[in-house]
Every structure is written in C-alpha cells, then in structure tokens.
Amino acid sequence: MENNFVQPGFFHKDRKLSPYTVFGLMLIYTFVAAICYTAIKLGLEYSSPLRFAGLRTLIGGVSLIALLIILKKPILIRRDLIKWVLPVGFVSTTITFGFMFSSPEFTGAGIASVLGNSQPLTIIVLAALFLNEKITLVKITALILGMAGIILISAQAFMNENPYAFIGAMLATGTSLGAAITAILLKKIKPGTDLISFTGWQLIAGGLPLFASSFLFESERSINWSGTFLGLVIFLGIIGTALTEIIWFWLLQKYDASKLSLYLFLIPVFGLIFAFIAFGETLQVFEISGIIVVLSAIGLSVINEFKNKLSK
C-alpha cells in the first residue's frame, strides 16, 4: 500500500485543515520540541554544543532522505527549489540549531526553551508585512497575553547572578529569530510535494557549517560516545528534528503562520515542566504565573478557531 504521507494529495496546498487537526499536530510538535531542550541539556555533558548540533541535524537530514529511498520516492528537488537549500539551511539549521545548542550551556534548559521559542511576535509581524496575513483582535490579545507570560517566565533569567545568563538568553533569542525567518521563507517557497526531500537536504546543508565551526572552535573537546549520548542523538535527530520539522513545515504551507505561531507559546510551558522533572529546576512564582498566562493565550486562540469552525 502506498504511503499517503508522501503523496501529492497530502501535500497539496489547497487541502483544507480543520482546527482539530492543527491543534493535534501542534500539540505533538510543541511537546516533542520542549523535550528536545531537556535532551540537549543532558547531551551537552557528553559533547560540545556545535558538534552535538551538527550530529542532530545530519541524522535528521539523512533519515529523511533514507525514508524517501526506502519508499522509492524521488530524493532530488525541483530546480526552482535548489537555490533555496543553502540559504534556508543556513538560517533554519546553522543559525537556529547552533544557537539552540549553545544557549543551555549558559542558562537553564527551562529558560532556554522560553526565549528560544518566543518567535510568535516576530512571525506575526513578518507574516503581516510579507504574507499579507491579517492581524486580528484575537491574535493581538493572544499575543499580548503570550508575551506577558514569556516575560514573567524569563524574568528570573535576567535577575540571575550568573554572569553568563545574559549570553545564554541572547543565544536563545537568536534561535527564536532564526526560526521566525524560516517560517516566512517556507511560506514563500512552498516546497509542496518536495517537502521531505527539501527538508532533508537543507538539514544536511545547514549541518555541515556546524561541523566546520566545531572543528575551528571546539577542537579541544571530544565526544563521549556513551549509550546515553547515542540515544539522545538518535532521538533528537529522528524524532526531534526529522519528524518535527516535517510537521511544522507542512503546516506552514497550509495554515496561517501567525495562527500557528501562537501555539509555540506551549513549548516554554512544557520546557519548564520537563526541566523541573529532569534537573530539579524549581518553578518560581513568576514562572508559575507566566505559565497560567501563556495557557490563557493559547486557550483564547484555540477557542476562537473552534468557534469559527462551528459557525461555518
């Protein structure tokens, strides 16, 4: 039986999605993405950041290309997409993942997940400027609530006496900016039926500079190839990168980027919870308050989408 996931009909740009499907897929995406920050924090005990990031993206890209080979699907992308592999790979993979893996070394995994996923503001503004997406009252309200929650959650990072906390916060913010720009690029490029192959090649192309940077700046550190590290790399590469990027890129082709971005506020919430479980990072009053406000923002957005669906 043919795998419907890679059929043209599945990726057709006119295929309509229900808010229930979007909510389910984004719940999976945000849940896995949040786990990734905790996995990165754990893995940094065994490897330097840039080399770790390079391994993750390389495994993710190769696994997607291998999937197409197994399913006997084309691995080459159409000509008009070739010119976008390097720029998207640089922004989406080199910058985003490079900063993502570097930030937890300077700040907590919970705070890194917060600032590293604060891109809804940037996405909503860029989507309005370059994609002509409307900024509605509900979006503005949800965005204000979400950003207020982010500020409450991250307040502790800026009050931290750790002299490197600010560096970690800026690196995490760079992650967010790279992801936001990628979202707009993908909406413009529209890989369509070449989504899997394009995602795989840009991960590979963007991963190579990470290895080159590691060779230049991290040559004194070697990888401790323990079973734990190997498991983390495989999880991050296949589940945390290949699967999540396909879900995110696919949804971007079929749904408003600004609406999808509001769901990203869930990642910090999940990230703080996982950091608490894995590292005992305590939740302060500000952080608990921020979680409540963020959930209110997500709830407002989801309820509005369901309400619109039922009214049609």
N, C-alpha and C positions, 0 to 999 in steps of 0.2 A: 504494500500500500504506500502511495506517495505521501511524503511528509508535508502536510498543509502549511507548516510554518515557513517553508521556503518557496511556496508557490506564489505566482504573481498576484492572485486574487487576495491573498492575505496582506500583501504589502501595497495593494492598490490605494492610491492617495484619496480616492473618493469613498472608500469603505467607511461607513459611519460607526462610531464607537458610542456605546451607552456609558453614562457616568458610572454605572456599576462596574463595568469592565475597567475603566480608567482608575477608579478607586482601588479595585483589587490589585491591578498591576502595580500601581504606585505604592500600595502598602507593601507588596513584596520587594519592590525596588528600594524603598526607604529603609525597610527592616534590614535587608542584606547590606546596604550601603553603611548603615550605622555599625553593624557588626565589623565591617572592614576596618574602621578606625581602631577598634579594640584589638583586632588581629594585627594591625600594623604596629601598634604599641608593643605587643608581645614579640613580634618578629624582629623588632629593632634590637633586641637583646642578642640576636644571632647574626645580624648583618648590618652594614652601613645603609643609610636611607636610599641613596640614589641607585645602588646596586640592587637593593630589595625592590625598588620601584621598577627597575628595568626587567627584573625577573618576572614580576607580576604581569606587566604589560606584554612581554614577549610570550609568556604562556597563554595569556588571554587571546592574543592575535593568532598565534599558531593553532590553538584549539578551534578557533572559528574557521580557519582555512581548512584544517583537517576535517571538520564537520562537513564542509561542502564536498571535499574529496570522497568521504565515506558515502554521502548521499548522491554522489555522481552529479553534482551541480557545478556550474562554471565558477572558477575561482578568480577569473580576471574581471575587472570592472569596465564599464563602458568608457569610451575615450574622453567624454566631457568631464568625467569624474577624476581622471588621473591627475590633473593639475591641482586637485584639492587634497590629495593624500598627504603631501608633506606639510602644507600649512595647517590643516586640521590636526594632523598627527602632532605637530609642534605645540599647538595651543591646547588641544584636548588631552594629549598624553604627556609630552615632555614637561610642559609648564605645570599643568594641573596635578599630575601624579608626582612630579618632582617636589613641588611644594607640599603636597599632601603627606608624603612620607617624611619630609624634613620637619614639619611643624610639631609632631608629637615628641620629638627629642627635646623641645624647649618648653612645652606646656603639656597639660594633662590631655588624655585622649578625649575626655568629655568636652573640654573647651575647644580642642582642635576640630571636633565634629560640628560644634556650634558655628564657629567662624568660617569653617571650610564649606559650610552649606547655607550661607546667608545670601545666596545669589538671587532669591526672588525679586528683591528690589531692582537689581541690575537688569534681570531678564525682563521684568515688566516695562521698564523704561526703554530698553533696547528694542523690545517687541513692538512698542508703540511707535518708535522712530523709524524702524527698518522693515517691520512686517505689517504695519497698519492695524495692529490689534488694538481694540478699544480698551481704555482704562475705565471700567465701570465703578460705580459707588461701592459695590460689594467687594471688588478687587482692592480698592483703596482702603476700605475698612479692614479687610482681612490682612492686607499688607502692613498697615499701621499696627494692628494687634500683633502680628507675627514678629515684626521688627522690635516692638516693645518687649516681647518675650525674649528675643535674642539678646537685647541689651541687658535685661535682668539676669539672664543666664551667664552672660560673658563678663558681667561687672566684676566678679571675683578675680578674673584673669588680670584685669588692669590694676587691681588693688594688691596683687600678689607681690611679695617682696623679692621673688625670684627675678634677678636682673635679666634673664633671658626670656621671660614670659612675653614681653612685648615683641621680641623677634618671632617667637612661635605664633603669636597672634597675627602678625603681618604675613607670615608664610601661609597660614591657614586662610587668610583673606585673599591672598593671591590664588589659592586653589579655587575659591569661590568665583573670582573674576574670570579665570580661565574657563571654568565650567559654564558660566553665563555666556561668554562669547561663543563657545562651542555650540550652545543651544541655538543661537541665532544663525550661525553658519549652517547648521544641519537643516534648519527650516528653509534656508535659501537654496541649498544644494539639492535637496530631495533625492537621496540615493535610490529610493524606490525598491525595485527587485534586487538591486545590487547592495542592499543594506548590509548583509552579513559579510560579504567579501570586502566592501569598503571599510567597514568597522575593523575587520581583521588586519587589513593592510595598513590602516592608519595607526593601529596599536603597535604594529611591528616597526613602522617608520618612526613613530614617536618614541619608541623604547630604545632604539639604538643610541640617540644622543644621551640618554640617561646612563647607559653603559660607558660611553665615552667620557662623560662628566665624572663618573665614579672612578674611572681609570686615572683621571687627572687630579682629582681632589680627595679620593678615598683609598689611594693605593696602599696605605699602611694598614688598612683593616681587611681581614679575610672573613669569609663566611663560615660559620659553624654549622655544618650540614647535619644537624640532628634530625630525628624523626619528627619532632615538633615543628621545626622550621620548614621542613619539606611539606608537611601537611598544611601549614599556613600559606605557603607559596602556592600550592595547588588549589587550595580553597579560594584565595584571592584572585588567582589567575582565571580559573574556570567559572566559579560562581560569582565572585565579587567583581570581575571585570567583563568577561565574555557575556555572561547572562544579563547582568545589569545594564551594560552599555546597549545591548540589543533592545532591551525593554524600553530604555529611555529614548534612544534614537528613533525607535519605531513609533512611540507615542508622539514624539515631537513632529513627525511627519503628518500626523492625523488629528492633532488636537492643539488648541491654543497654547503657545509656550508660556504665556503669563498665567494661565489657569493651572497648568502643570506645576509651575514653579512654586505655587503656594503649598503644594504637598511636601516640598523639600524641607519645610519647617519641622516635619516629623523626624527627620534624621537627627537633629540635635537632641530631641526628646529621647529617642531610642538610644542614641550615643551616650547620653548621661547615665541612663539606666544600666547599659552594658558596662560602662566604665566603673560604675558603683559595684556591680557584681564581680567584675574581673580584678579590679585594682583597689577596691575599697575606697574609691574617691567619694568622699562624703558629699551629700547634697545639702547645700546651704539654703537659707530662707529665700534668698534672691533667685536661686536656681529653681526651687520648687514653684515659686510664684511665676517664674518665666515659663515653666512647663505648662502650667494651667492656662496662661495667656496664649501660648502657642496653640494648644489644643482648641482653645476657643476660636482662634483664627481659622484653623483647619475645619472645624465644625461648621463655621459660618459659610465657608466656601463650598463644602460638600453638600450641606443642606440646600444651598441655593441652586446647585447643579441638579440635585434630585428634584427639587421643586419645579425647575424649568422643564425637566424631562416629563414629569407627570402632567404638566399643564398643556403639553403638546398633544 
